[in-house]
């Protein structure tokens, strides 16, 4: 089992990442695209990445906006797996 990160580690990581925020035991970021199709292409990229690392986000799609939420449920909070996946998700798009 992966260990939960302490608040200082999470806060330090957040300072260096644009757009990510913490909501209780999750990391959340909203991605805006020009079209629904672009949003779905992004979600498909994220799905591939998530399967590759065997760590799966919650994904909410609202037309051209995609909300990604990360948490390690088995650890009851945020772990290094969430931070690493968040970085990979950022790399999967050119969205701000």
PETAGI-V353017 format. One record per helix or strand of 3 or more residues. SS is the DSSP state (hx for helix, st for strand). FROM is the first residue (numbers start at 0). TO is the last residue. Records with the same first field share a line. If there is no record, write none. Layout:
BEGIN
SS = FROM-TO  FROM-TO
END
This chain:
BEGIN
hx = 6-14  35-52  72-74  79-90
st = 20-22  25-31  57-61  64-69
END
